[in-house]
Amino acid sequence: MGILEGKKILITGVLTEASIAYTAARIAQEQGAEVILSSFGRMLPITEKMSSRLPKKAEVIELDATDPEHLAKLSERVGEHFDSLDGIVHAIAFAPQSALGGNFLQTEWSDVSNAVEVSAYSLKSITAALQDKLNNPSSVVGLTFDASLSWPVYDWMGVAKAAFESTSRYLARYLGAEGIRVNLVSAGPLRTTAAKGIPGFATMEELWTDRAPLGWNLTDTEPAAKAIIALLSDFFPATTGEIVHVDGGLHSTGA
C-alpha cells in the first residue's frame, strides 16, 4: 500500500522527464494514485509522449489556464475520467524573455501581466474551476522558487512567484472550511525546461552548489517530487498555507 493508494490526482506541467511534475506523476503512480495530466497547444503531443513513459499511461486533457473557455469546461473534462479529485499539482509558470535576465527596469506591463496571469493567477483559476470536484479532504500543491528574496536574472518571474505564494495563502484561507489544503514546495534550481529559458540562470546554480548545507544536485528532481507526494498524502492533515523548502537548506543560510 502506497501513501497515495486510491487517490485521484491531476498533474499539470509535465513536459520532459527532467521536470519535477513528471517525477511527481511517476512517484504518485508508484504510491498507488491514479493520475491524469493536462497540457495544451503544441505542448499536448509532448505531454502525451511523456505520459506513455510513466509506469501506467495517463490520460491527458487539454487546459490553457488563461483561456476562460478551457477553465469553464475543466470540471467536465476531468469528470470524463474521475468522479472526484483528491489532489492537484500546479506546475505551470511562464514569463516572456523580456521579463527575465536583467531586464527588470525595461519590462512592459503587458509582459509582466502575462507572467503574473500564467504563473500566479492560474493557481486560483484551476483550483476554483475544480472546486466542485475536490474531495473533503483534498490537497493542492504548487511549485515555487523562494520569493522572499530578489534573485539575479529572475526578475519579474520572482514578482510573479511572490504573487503565487500569496495566492496560495488566500486559497488556504478560503478553502480550508471545505477540507482543501493548499501548500507549496519551494525547490532549489533544477535544470528543467523552465530554467533553461532564463538567461543567466547559471549564476543561481553556482550559488546553490557552493552554499547549500546539504549540497544540491541540479538534475535530481526526486527530492522536490517526494515533497509534493507527501503533501498530497494524508500525512499532513492539518497543514495548509505552508511553503516547504526543498533546497538543500540554502534558504536558512546568511549571505
N, C-alpha and C positions, 0 to 999 in steps of 0.2 A: 504493500500500500504506500503510494507516494503522498506527499503533503498536499497535493492538489487533486487527489483522487475524486473523480466525478464532477469536477468544476468545469465550467464553460467560460472560455476567455477569448476576447477579441484583442488582437495584437496589431498595431499599426506600425508602419515604418520598416518593414522587412525588405531590404534591397539586396544585400550581399551577405555571404557567410561571415564577413568581418563586422557586421552590425550587431549591436547589443540586442536589438529586437529579435534578430534571427536566433541568437543563442538563447534568449529568453523563451522563444517559441519551442525550441528543441528541448530545453530542460523542463518546460511546462508539460510537454507531452510525456517525457520520461517520468515525471512525477504524477502522472495519471490524469492530466487535464485534456479536455477536447478543445481544440484551437481553431479559430478562423482568423484570416489575415485580411487587411484592407490595403488597397493601393488605387492608383488612378492614372489615366492618360497613358503616356509612353512608359510609365513605370509598371503598369499592370503585367505585361509579359515577363518582366524581370522578377516580380514578386511570385508569379505563378511558377516560374522555373525554380526559385528558391524553395517554394512550398514542396516541390517534388523531392527535395533533398532532406526534408525533415524525416524523423523516424516514421511518421504517418503523414501522407499528403493531406494538407489542409485546404479547405475551400478558401477562395479569395473573392472578396466583394469589392465593388468599386466605391471609393469615397474620396472626394475632394472636399476637405474640411472647410474650404472657403466658398463652396457652392451651396446656396440655400436649398436648392432642389435636392441635392445629394443628402443633405442633412435631414430634410423633411422625409426622405424615403429610407433613412438609415435603419430605423427600428424595424421596418418591414423587411429590409434586406437581411438583417440579422435574423429575423423571425423565420426566414426560409430555412435556416439551419438549426437555430436554437430557440426554444420557447422562452428562455430567460438567460441572463448572464450573471456570472459570479465575479467577473473582473474585466477591466480594460487596461491595456498597456498603451500609453501615449508616447510615441517615439517619433514625433513629427517636428521638424524645425527647418526653417529656410530664411535666408537673408540674401538680397542681391549683393553682388560683388562690390557695388558702390557703398555698401553699408559696413564693409569689413576692411581689414588690412591697413588701418591707419587713416581712413577717410572720414573719421567721425565728424569733423567740423564742416565737411563739404556735402554730407549726405542729405538729399532732399527728403521732405516729408513723405512723398509717395512711396519711396523705397523703405523708409522707416515703418510706415503703416503696414506695408506688405509683410515685413519681418514680424511685427507685433501680432498681426492677424493670424499668420500661419503658426508662429512659434509659441504664442501665449493664449490668444482668444480661442484657438481651436480646442484647447483643453475643456473650456466651458462648453463650446459648441457641441463637441462629440458627447460629452457626459450628459448634457441636457437632452440631446437628441435620443439618448438611450436610457434616460431615467426610468421610463416605464418598463424596461427590460431588466434593470438591475435588481437583484435579489436583496433581501434583508437577512443576513449581512452580505455585503459585497465590497470589492476593493478596486479603486482606480489608482494606477501607479504611473507616474511620468518621469521623464529623464531631464535633468538639468545639469548646468555647469556653474558652480558656485557664483551667484550673482551678488554676493555681499561685497565683492571687491571689483575693481577695474582690472582688466587683463590686457596685455599688449595684443593688438590686432583684432580682438574680439568685438570691440566697438558696439554697434547697435544691436548685435545679437546678444551681447551682455545685458543691454537695456531690456530687450525682449525677454530674456531669461528672468530678469528681476520681476517683470510683469507676470511671467509664467508662475514664478514661485508665490507671488501674492495671490494670483488666481486660484492656486491650489488651496491656499488657506481659506479663502472665501467659500470655495466649494465645500471644503470640510465643514465650515460653519453651517452652511445652508442645507447640506445633505446628511448631516450626522443623525438627525431625527429619523431618517429612513434606513439607518444602518449602513450607509455608504461611507466607507473610509477613503480619504484622498491623501496620498503621500507621494513624495518624490525621492528619487535616487540621484545624488549628485556624484557623478563619476569623474575621475581624473581624465586627462586627454587620452584618446584612443585613436588609432589610425583607421577611422571609419570613412565612409564616403563623404559624410558631412564635414569631417575635419579636413579632408583633402581640399575642400572648396574654400578654406580660409587662408588667404595669403599670409605668409609668415608664421603659420601655426607651429613650426619647428621651435620657435622661441619658447612656447609653453611646454613643449615636450622636454626640452633641456631642463627647464625649471623643475619639473616633476621628478625626472630621473636623478637629479642631483640632490633634491631636498626631501622627498617623501620618506618619513621614518621607516616605513615598511618596504621601501623601494617601490618601483612602479614599472609594470610591463605594458608597453604601449600597444601591444597587439592582443592582449588577453582580455576578452570581453566577459569571461565567466564570472569574475567577482561581482561586477555590476548586475549581470543577468541573475545570479543567485540571490542578490538582494531584492530584485524585483519579484522573484518567485516567493521569497519569504514573506514579502508584504502582501502578495496575493493570497497567501495561505491563511489558515485560522490561527497562526501563531502570534499575530499582532491584533488581537480583537479589540483593544482599547487604544489604539494608536492612530491618530489622524492629524492632518495639518503638519506633518513632520517631514524633515529632509534628512535622509540617511546618507552620510558621506561614504563613498567607496572610492577613495583617492589615495590610498597608502598612508593616510594620516596627514597629508600636507596642509589641509585646512586648519590644523591645530598648531602649526608652527609659526614663529615670527619671521619677520623679513630677514 
